[in-house]
Amino acid sequence: METADSAAMIAEPRDTPIGLESSPAAPYRVSIIVVTYFRGDFLGRTVRSCLAQRGIDPADIEIIVVDGSPAATARGIVEGLSAEAARAGVALRFVHDPRRGISHSRNSGVAAARAPLVAFIDDDEEADPDWLARMLDCRQRYDADILVGPVYPRFELESARGDPFWNWYFTVDRKLPSGAEALRGGGTHNCLFVKRTCCLSEEPFDPEFGLTGGEDSRFFLGVARRGGRLLWCADGAIREFIPASRTAWRYALRRRFRENQLMMQSFTWGTSPDIARLAFWMGVGLAQMVGYAPAALLLWAIDRTRARICLVKAVGGAGKLIWMKRLTLIGYGGGAAASALSPSQG
């Protein structure tokens, strides 16, 4: 339940240098946080992939499952995995935060984390066995404050597995070498960050973005403005399970529209909105609508994949034009029936 005191803790990211103080002693090396919301069918697979990580001492890992559902529906699933976690030698904990909006769940996970490094993975994903070891090695080599990595789809529908359009749509891979700058190249569905330098308030993920999404972009941008290093880890891969409900046009178009709305809003965050960039990208959006919409119609009969890509890009252009906050589509917290609309809190 939100109170006036909890609202008062919401802080604007400060444009101050990253802190240099040493980390206090911690019982773990990495806290893996899994935010879940009515995803019982997928959650066990996600947690088991984290239990199976290679190249790191299991005693250095804790897994924290944060359930945002009102009735804590994931508690039994986590309790059922406790024996497997004990056999693997990995600490597994459950946190319940029923406040509506994914930001609250993320913040509760960060607050519960007892390690100096925090990793996020979504509740419909599986980590490759060497995911965490590779992320840790990359962070050490390049001295990153935040690392993000690629996410590749695994489809429920056989038809989607062989469809170039859906593979393009759901693949997150910037095709950059490890260590390259990646401010807008990923999200909390695959990231590792230094808690001390990145989380300077009790609510590092802004609750204002809890229902629309964009809380991770806001977080990343705040770290970058303080001088943090946001880098790409090319081989720290995660696989995302895509159910049939998400390989639907309504989902694809709404998601792309909302993503572009949030990208545009990022230029208004902070005390000095970047009007020049906002105007530039609105121009880009207009060009995308004018160029890609006719191209989609022309290509439909001869190359259905390219036509669908053009249509999605045209809708993204519309999101760049209709970006105002009051018009932002809801992406999170819609309840069990809506859980297919988003990576964590549909």
C-alpha positions in Angstrom: 0.0 0.0 0.0 1.5 3.4 -1.0 1.7 6.1 1.5 2.7 9.8 1.5 6.0 8.7 3.0 6.7 6.2 0.2 5.8 8.8 -2.4 8.2 11.2 -0.8 11.1 8.8 -1.4 10.8 9.0 -5.2 13.9 10.9 -6.2 15.0 12.5 -9.4 18.3 10.9 -10.6 21.1 13.2 -9.7 23.5 14.5 -12.3 26.5 13.9 -10.0 29.6 11.8 -10.5 29.5 8.1 -9.8 30.6 7.4 -6.2 34.1 5.9 -5.6 33.6 4.5 -2.1 34.6 0.9 -1.5 31.9 -1.8 -1.2 31.1 -3.2 2.2 31.6 -6.8 2.9 28.7 -8.9 1.4 27.8 -12.6 1.8 27.3 -13.1 -1.9 29.0 -11.9 -5.1 25.8 -11.6 -7.2 22.1 -11.2 -6.5 20.0 -12.5 -9.4 16.6 -10.9 -9.3 13.6 -12.4 -11.1 10.5 -10.2 -11.1 7.3 -12.3 -11.6 3.6 -11.6 -12.2 1.2 -14.4 -12.9 3.9 -16.4 -14.8 3.8 -19.7 -12.8 4.1 -21.7 -16.0 7.5 -20.1 -16.9 9.0 -19.1 -13.5 10.3 -22.6 -12.6 12.3 -22.8 -15.9 13.8 -19.4 -15.3 14.9 -20.1 -11.7 16.3 -23.5 -12.7 18.5 -21.9 -15.5 19.9 -19.6 -12.8 20.6 -22.6 -10.5 22.5 -24.3 -13.3 25.1 -21.5 -13.9 28.6 -22.7 -14.6 32.0 -21.0 -13.9 31.0 -19.4 -10.6 30.9 -20.8 -7.1 27.2 -21.5 -6.3 27.9 -20.1 -2.8 28.5 -16.7 -4.4 25.0 -16.5 -5.8 21.6 -15.6 -4.3 18.4 -15.7 -6.4 15.6 -13.4 -5.3 12.1 -13.9 -6.8 9.9 -10.8 -6.4 6.2 -11.5 -6.8 4.1 -8.5 -7.8 0.7 -10.4 -7.8 -1.7 -9.4 -5.0 -2.1 -12.9 -3.6 1.6 -13.9 -3.9 0.8 -16.7 -6.4 4.4 -17.5 -7.0 5.2 -18.3 -3.3 4.4 -22.0 -3.7 6.5 -22.3 -6.9 9.5 -20.9 -5.1 9.0 -23.1 -2.1 8.8 -26.0 -4.4 12.2 -25.1 -5.9 13.9 -24.8 -2.5 15.2 -28.4 -2.4 16.7 -28.0 -5.9 18.4 -24.8 -4.8 19.8 -26.4 -1.7 21.2 -29.3 -3.7 22.8 -26.7 -6.1 24.2 -24.8 -3.1 22.5 -21.6 -4.2 20.5 -19.3 -1.8 16.9 -18.8 -3.0 14.6 -16.2 -1.4 11.0 -15.0 -2.0 9.9 -11.4 -1.7 6.3 -10.2 -2.1 5.4 -6.6 -3.1 1.8 -6.3 -4.3 2.0 -2.6 -5.2 0.8 -2.1 -8.7 3.6 -1.4 -11.2 6.8 -3.1 -12.1 9.0 -0.4 -10.7 8.0 -1.3 -7.1 8.9 -5.0 -7.7 12.3 -4.0 -9.1 13.0 -1.7 -6.2 12.0 -4.4 -3.7 14.4 -6.8 -5.4 17.3 -4.3 -5.3 16.6 -3.5 -1.6 16.6 -7.2 -0.7 19.9 -7.9 -2.7 22.8 -8.6 -0.3 25.5 -8.8 -3.0 27.5 -5.8 -4.5 26.4 -6.9 -8.0 22.8 -7.2 -9.2 21.6 -9.1 -12.2 18.1 -9.1 -13.7 16.4 -11.8 -15.8 12.7 -11.9 -16.7 10.4 -14.6 -15.5 9.8 -15.9 -19.1 13.5 -16.3 -19.9 16.3 -18.9 -19.5 19.9 -18.0 -19.0 22.5 -19.8 -21.0 24.7 -22.0 -18.6 27.7 -19.6 -18.9 25.6 -16.4 -18.9 26.6 -15.1 -15.5 30.2 -16.1 -15.7 30.6 -14.3 -19.0 28.8 -11.2 -17.7 31.1 -11.1 -14.7 34.2 -11.6 -16.8 33.1 -8.8 -19.2 32.3 -6.4 -16.3 35.8 -7.0 -14.8 37.6 -6.6 -18.1 35.8 -3.3 -19.1 35.0 -1.9 -15.7 31.3 -1.4 -16.5 28.8 0.0 -14.1 26.0 -1.7 -16.1 26.2 -4.5 -18.6 23.4 -5.5 -21.0 23.4 -8.6 -23.2 21.6 -10.2 -26.1 18.2 -11.9 -25.8 17.1 -14.5 -28.4 13.6 -15.9 -28.8 12.2 -19.4 -28.3 8.7 -19.7 -29.7 5.8 -21.8 -28.6 4.4 -21.9 -32.1 6.3 -23.9 -34.7 5.1 -21.5 -37.4 6.8 -18.6 -35.5 10.1 -20.4 -35.1 10.6 -20.5 -38.9 9.2 -17.0 -39.5 11.9 -14.4 -40.3 9.6 -11.6 -39.2 9.0 -12.9 -35.6 12.7 -13.8 -35.2 13.6 -10.2 -36.2 11.0 -8.7 -34.0 12.0 -10.5 -30.8 15.7 -10.7 -31.2 17.7 -8.2 -29.1 21.2 -8.1 -30.4 23.1 -5.0 -31.4 25.8 -7.0 -33.1 28.5 -5.1 -31.2 31.7 -6.4 -29.7 31.8 -6.8 -25.9 32.8 -3.5 -24.2 31.0 -1.3 -26.7 28.8 1.5 -25.4 25.2 0.4 -25.1 23.0 3.1 -23.5 20.0 2.2 -25.6 21.0 -1.3 -26.5 19.2 -3.5 -23.9 17.1 -3.6 -20.8 16.6 -5.2 -17.5 15.6 -8.5 -19.2 19.4 -9.2 -19.3 21.6 -6.9 -17.3 24.2 -6.8 -14.5 25.1 -3.7 -12.6 27.0 -2.5 -9.6 24.5 -1.7 -6.8 26.7 0.8 -5.0 27.3 3.1 -8.1 24.0 2.7 -9.8 21.4 2.8 -7.0 21.7 6.1 -5.2 18.2 6.2 -3.8 15.8 3.9 -2.2 13.8 3.8 -5.4 16.3 3.5 -8.3 13.5 2.5 -10.7 11.1 5.4 -10.9 7.5 4.3 -9.9 6.2 6.9 -12.3 7.0 4.4 -15.1 5.6 1.4 -13.3 2.6 0.9 -15.6 3.9 2.1 -18.9 7.4 0.6 -18.8 10.5 2.6 -19.5 11.6 2.4 -15.9 14.8 0.6 -17.0 15.6 3.2 -19.6 15.1 5.9 -17.0 17.4 4.0 -14.7 20.1 3.5 -17.3 20.0 7.1 -18.4 20.3 8.3 -14.9 23.5 6.2 -14.4 24.9 7.5 -17.7 24.3 11.1 -16.7 26.3 10.6 -13.5 29.2 9.3 -15.5 28.5 5.6 -15.4 29.7 3.1 -18.0 26.9 1.2 -19.8 28.4 -1.5 -22.0 27.5 -4.4 -24.1 28.4 -8.1 -23.4 28.1 -9.9 -26.7 28.3 -13.5 -25.3 26.2 -13.1 -22.1 23.1 -14.5 -23.8 19.6 -15.2 -22.5 16.7 -17.0 -24.3 13.2 -15.7 -24.0 10.1 -17.9 -24.3 7.5 -16.4 -26.7 4.0 -17.8 -26.2 1.5 -17.9 -29.0 -0.4 -14.9 -27.6 2.6 -12.7 -28.3 3.0 -13.7 -31.9 0.0 -11.7 -32.8 -0.3 -8.4 -34.7 -2.1 -6.6 -31.9 0.7 -7.3 -29.5 3.5 -6.5 -32.0 2.0 -3.1 -33.0 1.1 -2.0 -29.5 4.5 -2.9 -28.1 6.4 -1.1 -30.9 4.2 2.0 -30.6 4.7 2.1 -26.8 8.5 1.6 -27.0 8.8 4.6 -29.3 6.6 6.7 -27.1 8.9 6.0 -24.2 12.0 6.6 -26.2 10.7 10.1 -27.1 9.7 10.8 -23.5 13.3 10.0 -22.5 14.3 13.3 -24.1 12.1 15.2 -21.6 13.4 13.5 -18.5 15.4 15.6 -16.1 15.5 19.4 -15.5 16.5 20.4 -19.0 14.4 18.7 -21.8 16.4 18.1 -25.0 14.0 19.9 -27.3 16.4 19.7 -30.3 16.6 15.9 -30.1 12.9 15.6 -29.5 12.1 17.7 -32.6 14.7 15.7 -34.7 13.2 12.3 -33.7 9.7 13.6 -34.3 10.9 14.4 -37.8 12.3 10.9 -38.1 9.0 9.5 -37.0 7.1 11.4 -39.6 9.5 10.2 -42.3 9.0 6.6 -41.1 5.3 6.9 -41.4 5.4 8.5 -44.8 8.0 6.1 -46.1 7.3 2.7 -44.5 3.5 2.6 -44.7 3.4 2.8 -48.5 6.3 0.4 -48.7 4.4 -2.1 -46.6 1.5 -1.9 -49.1 3.7 -2.3 -52.1 5.7 -5.2 -50.7 2.8 -7.1 -49.3 2.2 -9.2 -52.4 5.9 -10.0 -53.1 7.7 -10.1 -49.8 5.5 -10.5 -46.8 8.4 -10.5 -44.3 9.7 -7.1 -45.5 6.2 -5.8 -45.7 5.5 -6.6 -42.0 8.8 -5.1 -40.9 8.0 -1.9 -42.8 4.5 -1.8 -41.2 6.0 -2.2 -37.7 8.5 0.6 -38.4 5.7 2.8 -39.6 3.8 2.2 -36.3 7.0 3.0 -34.5 7.1 6.3 -36.3 3.6 7.0 -35.1 4.8 6.4 -31.6 7.5 9.0 -32.1 4.8 11.6 -33.0 2.1 10.6 -30.5 4.5 10.4 -27.5 2.8 12.6 -24.9 2.7 11.1 -21.5 -1.1 11.2 -21.1 -1.4 9.1 -24.3 1.2 6.4 -23.3 -0.1 2.9 -23.6 -0.2 0.8 -20.4 2.2 -2.1 -20.5 2.4 -3.4 -16.9 0.1 -4.4 -14.0 -3.0 -5.3 -16.0 -3.7 -8.6 -14.1 -3.5 -12.2 -14.9 -5.5 -12.0 -18.1 -3.1 -9.3 -19.5 0.1 -11.0 -18.5 1.0 -11.8 -22.1 1.3 -8.2 -23.0 4.7 -7.6 -21.3 7.9 -9.3 -20.3 7.0 -9.3 -16.6 3.9 -7.4 -15.4 1.5 -7.6 -18.4 
